[in-house]
Amino acid sequence: MPTFEIKTKQRMNVQGDFVDAGLSVQISTMCANPFDDANKIHKAFIRVHGIDLKPEGYLSPGYLGYNLI
């Protein structure tokens, strides 16, 4: 199962908190594109950093980048 590192591409304001570029999480998924399993990315950012990117619309490839680890 491939493991991906998902990082923020730019500085953003998430529910009043500033998030810098480069904040990252790691997820494992059977999908070739981790954004096909966006719910895992969403849960990982909440679990690791306590930020919810979904309501702000930041849970997309426009704001997040990924690398295969």
C-alpha positions in Angstrom: 0.0 0.0 0.0 1.6 3.3 -1.0 2.2 6.0 1.6 1.8 9.7 0.6 3.0 12.8 2.3 0.4 15.6 1.9 1.6 19.2 2.4 0.0 22.6 2.3 1.3 24.6 -0.7 0.6 28.1 0.6 -0.2 30.0 3.8 -3.9 29.9 4.6 -6.4 31.0 7.3 -8.3 28.0 8.6 -11.1 29.0 11.0 -9.1 32.0 12.3 -5.8 30.1 12.6 -2.9 30.7 10.2 -1.4 27.6 8.7 2.0 28.0 7.0 3.0 26.3 3.8 4.7 22.9 4.3 2.5 21.6 7.1 2.2 17.9 6.4 0.6 14.6 7.2 1.1 11.0 6.0 -1.6 8.7 4.7 -1.6 5.2 3.2 -4.2 4.4 0.5 -4.7 1.9 -2.3 -5.5 4.8 -4.7 -2.9 6.1 -7.1 -4.0 9.7 -6.4 -4.5 10.3 -2.7 -7.2 12.9 -3.4 -9.4 10.0 -4.5 -9.5 9.2 -0.8 -9.9 12.7 0.4 -11.6 11.6 3.6 -8.3 10.1 4.8 -6.5 13.4 4.2 -9.3 15.2 6.1 -9.1 12.9 9.1 -5.3 13.0 9.2 -5.1 16.8 9.4 -7.7 16.7 12.2 -5.9 13.9 14.1 -2.4 15.3 13.7 -2.8 19.0 13.7 -6.3 19.7 14.9 -7.3 21.6 11.8 -10.4 21.0 9.6 -9.6 21.9 6.0 -12.9 20.7 4.6 -15.4 23.5 5.5 -13.0 26.1 4.3 -12.6 24.4 0.9 -8.8 23.8 1.3 -9.1 20.0 0.9 -8.1 20.1 -2.8 -5.0 19.8 -5.0 -5.0 23.5 -5.5 -4.1 24.0 -1.8 -2.4 20.7 -1.0 0.4 18.9 -2.8 1.6 15.3 -2.4 4.7 13.1 -2.7 5.0 9.3 -2.7 7.1 8.2 0.2 
